[in-house]
Amino acid sequence: YYGWDVATGCWFVVVEAPGYATLTSPVVGVPPEVVDLNLSLVPQVPTAVAFSSIAVHRPAASALLGLLVVAAFSLLGLTAAQCRRPRH
């Protein structure tokens, strides 16, 4: 879940997270309020790696995995009337 509070204009979102492909959303015009800009990150396929040995360990029960997601909201130099809303 995320939210944004932006000025009138044309906007797009760029989302980055380690291990995932960078995602750039379609351009949307504000207003009207945008409530249906759903974004899904796609995991990157790791490159082939040759291992001489592999050790597998079970993480401790209290281990938590965190994911840093960076979202950049970018304003385009257009009026809201010039923006195109994505078609669903």
Secondary structure, DSSP 4 states (H G I P E B T S, - for coil): -------SEEEEEEEE-TTB--EEPPPEEESSP---------BPPPPP---S-----PPPTT-------EEEEEEESS-GGG--PPP-
